[in-house]
């Protein structure tokens, strides 16, 4: 099946289970590559690895019957957003579990995510998400660039292709978005 056939299937009003079964083998490797680029890991309980992130994102997309997918580029952007939601939910879950235990340990290394070669704690993931929600209300394109790069692992060139803007514009917007997020974190 070629990309144009996938786009044709994704453009249908309602994607049935047979269509999802046809698409999965083709998009799986790309989704796995995206998840691998995110490069996250748990120091202790490794319950969300690359494969489980891909599966959860795919299932999340598949279960959403009201999803209106406008081609393969849109599909992969939605996959990046799904991965963001899964990572944030996972961070919140870890923090809830940590808070429910007695605070006998001051070890903040319990749960770390490595994203874009930066180790990030669950608290930081949640704070980044809050800043990203603010950014979405101010400038949706900047927020989408962050989501696609930070959570989706896309290169600036790939994001430019998806958003139909130049790589240079993506880099400039990335710098603006990063500055905004860091200002919210301080």
C-alpha positions in Angstrom: 0.0 0.0 0.0 1.4 3.4 -1.0 1.2 6.7 0.9 -1.6 7.9 -1.4 -3.7 4.8 -0.5 -3.2 5.4 3.2 -4.2 9.0 2.7 -7.3 7.8 0.8 -8.2 5.5 3.7 -7.6 8.2 6.3 -9.7 10.7 4.4 -12.8 8.5 4.7 -15.5 9.9 7.0 -15.4 6.8 9.2 -12.4 4.5 9.3 -13.5 0.9 10.0 -11.4 -1.8 11.7 -10.4 -3.3 8.4 -9.0 0.0 7.3 -7.1 0.4 10.6 -5.7 -3.1 10.1 -4.5 -2.2 6.7 -2.8 1.0 7.9 -1.1 -0.4 11.0 1.7 -2.3 9.3 2.6 0.7 7.2 2.5 3.4 9.8 3.9 1.2 12.6 7.5 1.7 11.7 7.1 5.5 11.4 5.3 5.7 14.7 8.0 3.5 16.3 10.6 5.9 14.9 8.8 8.9 16.3 8.5 7.3 19.7 12.2 6.3 19.6 13.1 9.9 18.8 11.3 11.0 21.9 13.8 8.9 23.9 12.1 8.7 27.2 12.7 6.1 29.9 11.9 5.4 33.5 14.7 5.0 35.9 12.9 2.4 38.0 9.6 0.8 36.9 9.9 0.7 33.1 6.2 0.4 32.2 6.2 2.8 29.2 8.8 1.9 26.6 8.9 2.8 22.9 6.7 -0.1 21.9 4.0 0.6 24.5 4.0 4.3 23.7 3.4 3.5 20.0 0.6 1.0 20.8 -1.1 3.4 23.3 -0.9 6.2 20.7 -2.3 4.0 18.0 -5.1 2.7 20.1 -5.9 6.2 21.3 -6.3 7.3 17.6 -8.2 4.2 16.6 -10.7 4.5 19.5 -11.5 8.2 18.7 -14.4 7.7 16.4 -15.0 11.5 16.0 -11.4 11.9 14.7 -11.4 13.5 11.2 -8.0 12.7 9.8 -7.0 14.7 6.8 -4.2 12.6 5.3 -0.9 11.1 6.5 0.7 14.4 7.6 -2.3 15.1 9.8 -2.2 11.5 11.1 1.4 11.8 12.3 0.7 15.2 13.9 -2.2 13.6 15.8 0.1 10.8 16.8 2.5 13.3 18.3 -0.3 14.9 20.2 -1.4 11.5 21.4 2.1 10.7 22.6 2.2 14.0 24.4 -1.0 13.2 26.2 0.2 9.7 27.1 3.5 11.0 28.5 1.8 13.8 30.6 -0.8 11.3 31.9 2.0 8.9 32.8 3.9 11.6 34.6 0.7 12.6 36.5 0.1 9.0 37.4 3.6 8.5 38.7 3.4 11.7 40.8 0.0 10.5 42.3 1.5 7.2 43.2 4.6 8.9 44.7 2.4 11.3 46.8 0.3 8.4 48.0 3.3 6.6 49.4 4.9 7.9 52.6 7.5 10.5 51.8 10.3 8.5 53.5 12.6 9.1 50.6 13.9 12.4 49.3 15.1 10.6 46.1 13.7 12.7 43.2 15.2 10.2 40.8 12.1 7.9 41.1 10.7 8.9 37.8 12.6 10.6 35.1 11.8 11.1 31.4 14.6 11.6 28.8 13.3 13.7 26.0 15.5 15.1 23.3 18.5 13.9 25.3 17.5 15.9 28.3 16.4 14.1 31.5 13.2 15.6 32.7 11.3 14.8 35.9 7.6 14.1 36.0 7.1 17.5 37.7 8.9 19.2 34.8 6.8 17.3 32.2 3.6 18.6 33.9 5.0 22.2 34.1 6.0 22.1 30.5 2.6 20.9 29.5 1.0 23.7 31.5 3.2 26.2 29.7 2.4 24.6 26.4 -1.4 25.0 27.1 -0.8 28.7 27.7 1.2 28.9 24.5 -1.6 27.2 22.6 -4.0 30.0 23.6 -1.5 32.7 22.5 0.0 31.1 19.4 -1.3 27.7 18.2 1.4 27.3 15.6 4.3 27.7 18.1 2.6 25.2 20.4 2.2 22.7 17.5 5.9 23.1 16.7 6.8 22.3 20.3 4.5 19.3 20.4 5.8 17.9 17.1 9.5 18.4 18.0 9.5 17.8 21.8 6.9 15.0 22.0 6.8 13.7 18.4 10.6 13.8 17.8 10.2 15.4 14.4 13.0 17.3 12.8 12.6 21.0 12.0 12.5 20.1 8.3 9.7 17.5 8.8 7.7 20.0 10.8 8.1 22.6 8.1 6.8 20.1 5.6 3.8 19.2 7.8 2.9 22.9 8.5 3.9 24.0 5.0 6.4 26.6 6.2 10.1 26.9 5.7 12.6 25.1 8.0 14.0 28.6 8.8 10.6 29.7 10.0 10.2 26.6 12.1 13.6 27.2 13.8 12.7 30.9 14.5 9.3 29.8 15.9 11.0 27.0 18.0 13.3 29.6 19.6 10.3 31.9 20.4 8.3 28.9 21.8 11.2 27.7 23.8 11.8 31.1 25.3 8.2 31.4 26.3 8.1 28.0 27.9 11.3 28.6 29.8 9.9 31.9 31.1 6.9 30.0 32.4 9.1 27.5 34.1 11.2 30.0 36.0 
